[in-house]
Structures are given as structure tokens and as C-alpha cells.
């Protein structure tokens, strides 16, 4: 597996990592953030800049006001956040790009529009040593599309170290299930939202008879999304992903209480098929998904193949875990026997009236490509392991 071992830093480790990373050598940072209403917009960037205030930096902020509907509270918070970003990135270092969708397709055009918005990335990406994508205030369709585009450019599947790109790619976010749940979602779309280069064709003739295995990542308020995705994917097997080790110790129980009828009565889910994933650790879910898909791939050989459908409907960290698993499996899987993609239903309107002032969150940084995965880094790690083994033998 590509991301095993992995590099993840949270809470106090977040600041310690960035302080050391920015001290090691001269860095040129590009932040990509959402210019929206989420109160977490400036959290990661503010902390990183404090760790290395002299590091060269620029910010691309995505204005999504044309793509999504909001209420007055959200508009007010959005203006406040934009002012804060201008303070963090003064002297022309902030560039705001507007995400504009077509009138006819609306929300189903968001992913394509996000890809178009950054179609020029190859002309400027090499100007930076580190690309920092802050997904705290970005809608899922936008950050999944953007990260998949960057990973496709940076990762070399046939290389000895596929992730060892010259440019570092970091995913940072301020994790808070409380804030996620306080953002009210309305006007849930009736159809699956296309995700650029991450979708799956369930009606493809070559794989028409293959069993569909669905991995929905659960949250308390996603019954309507689950219902619509289930109706359109018609899964043969379901392996729900239940968040654990959340700030709310009872969150897992609350989710089961909210979705129990859907899971156990409508779809007869076997409790042994439920995957449990630490809410703040995307790499743990990535590993579980890769292992589970490998088992199904082996057991369904007689059926001709398998279709794996991932639906990231919960926290940002778990959504990244789904992305990494889908990305690697699509790049390395046996095309003759495996199809992998995402199925998602998006909301058209968000309201922020229930968001508390000064909410708490946990800062997390996932280093997903770059120098830490290079040949030199792997060699150093192997030497350290060997030294540890020699030391253990000596004892």
C-alpha cells in the first residue's frame, strides 16, 4: 500500500511538524482554501504562517457563492472570513477564483467547474515547494476533484516510490463534528453528483454482471443521501463505515440509532461487515478499505469481477481516506476484474445560523506526497529499522 507508513500530524504535533518543516530549508508555500462561511477557514493557515512567518506564501481562495445557496448568517461569516484571509495574505498574495456552474446542470456541474477552475495548474505548480490544500471550508465535491487532479499529476504509479514527488502535497483541515453538524443542509439533489475522474459507470457493458460492494461512510444526518445513493447503485453487499474515537464518545451509538432501520431492516447489513474508522485518521480508513477490497476481489473472482462504490458522507478526514483508497485502487487494480469509484449526492443550499461563535476544532495535517516518500526517505527509514533490530538482538 502506498500510504503505509504514513505521515499525519494533529493537535500539538501539527504546530511542531510545520515549525520544523519550515525551518529545514527555504520553502515556497501555496495555500488553496475555500472563501466561504465556515468558521474554520483561517485556522490551519494562520497556525502554519505563525510557525514560519517569513516563508514565501500565496493563497488561492475559491469563492463558491455562485455554486451553492446560503442564508444571511453564512453571507455575513463569508465576508468576515475574506477580510481575515486578506490580512493573512497581504500585498497581492491572495487570489480569489470564482467557481461558476452552468445554469442547466447547477450542482451536478460543481466538480467539472472545479476542474476547469484549476485547469492552468501545470503552469504554476512548479513555482512552489509545498501545495497546502485546506479542505476545512471546501465542499466535498470541490476538494475531492482538486486533490484527485493534483495527485494524478504528482504520483507516478510505476515508480519505485510513487508518492516521492519533487513537490510536497499536504491536506490540512480543522476537524470538528460539532461544526459539521451545525451546518444545515437543504435541497439535497435527486441524482448522483458526477465527480471528475472518480465516478463509476454502473451500466458499463463489460462489467454489467459484476457484484456491487458499497462502502458508505456514515453520519447522523445522511439518511436521505444514503437512500438515494442506495436506490441508484443497487448494491449486492454493504460495508458501512462507522466513525469511532470522535470528540463525542457517543457519536457511533447516535449514528446507529439514526440509521439502524435503513441498515438492518432495509438492507439487512451484517454487523460483522461494519468497518470502524478513527474519525481523525484518514490513513486508517484507507488501509481498511484497501484490505477489504482485496478480500472481496479475491472472493468474487468466480463472478467475473467486482465494483466498489465509496460514498464519503461523514467527516473530512474520512472523506480523504476514501479518496486515497479509490485513487490507489484505480491506479493499481486489475482493470479486467475491478472497477472503483465514488457515488455522492450533494446539497444545493447550506445555512450557518446554528454555528456557535468561536467553536473549537482540532488541526490536522496529512502529508500525502513529496519528499517524505522519496527514495532517500525510504532508505533512511530502512536503516533506522535495521539499527533498531540490531539493538534488540544485542539485548
Secondary structure, DSSP 8 states (H G I E B T S, - for coil): -TTSS-EEEETHHHHHHHHHHHHHS--EEEEEEE-SS-TTTTHHHHHHHHH-TTSEEEEEEEE-TTTSEE-HHHHHHHHHHHHHHHHHT-TT-EEEEE----TTTGGGGHHHHHHHHTTTGGGTGGG-SEEEEE-TTS-HHHHHHHHHHHHHHH--TTSTTTT--SSEEEEEEEE-HHHHHHSEEEEE-SS----TTT---TT-GGGTTSEEEEEEE--TT-HHHHHHHHHHH--SEE--EEEES-SSTTHHHHHHHHHHIIIIIIS---GGG-EEEETT-HHHHHHHHHHHHHHHHHHTGGGT-EEEEEEE-S-HHHHHHHHHHHHHHHHHS-TTTEEEEE----EEEEE-TT--TT---EEEEEEEESGGGSHHHHHHHHHHHHHHHHHHHH-
